[in-house]
Amino acid sequence: MCIVPRHFTQVQKLLILRRANYKCQGCGTSLDAKNFEADHKKAYSQGGATEAWNAQALCRNCNRRKSDKPQQP
């Protein structure tokens, strides 16, 4: 049985943050390594992969607001 990781690695998190230009992809707030959350675009609970291509950088407020809803276009 293969177990799929739920949490992004530190390397993935840095890539996600850099790709977002250190801005929340929900509201545009400035982010750094301590105040951002790597979020699954397609929720892990709905089969979303824990891969950088399925991730976005969000601030805590935007991540809580999104919950497990799919990313809006």
N, C-alpha and C positions, 0 to 999 in steps of 0.2 A: 504494500500500500504506500503510495506516494503522498506525503504531506506537503501542501502548498503553503508557503509562508504568508502570513497576514500583514506583517509589518515591513516597511521599506528598510533597506540597509542604509547605513550612514553614507555610503558612496551614492546610492540612488537618491537620497534626500538632497545631497549637495548638487547633483545633476539637475534635479527638479527645481531647486531654488535658483540656480544659475540660469536655467532655461527660461524662467519666469522673470528674469532681470530684477530679482529681489523685490518683486511687487506681488501683492495678493491678486490672484487671478479672478477674484470675486469683486473686490471693491477698490483695488489699486493702492492700498496701504503699503508703506515701505515695510519690508521684512528683512530679518537677519536669521542666522542659524538658530537663535534661541526663541524667536517668537513666531515661527511659521510651523504649519502642519502640512505634511504630505498627505494628500487626499486621493482616494481612488475616484477617477471620473465615473467608472461603472463600479458600484459598490462591491466590495469583497463578498458581502452577504448575498449578492445577486450574481455571483460567479465571476466578478471582475478580477483580473490578474494583478498581482503585486509586481508590476513592471513599470519602468519609467514612462513608457508610452501610454499607460493608463493612469497617469498621475497628474495632479496639479498642485501648485503651491497656494495655500489659503491661510488667512489669519484665523485665529481661534473663533471669532464671531461668525465669519462666513462658513467655516467648517461645521459649526454647531447648527447654523441655519439650514445648511444643505442636508445634513444627516445622511440618510442612505438613499436620498433621491438622486436620479441620474443627473449628470451635468446638463445645464441648459445651453442651447446653441448660442 
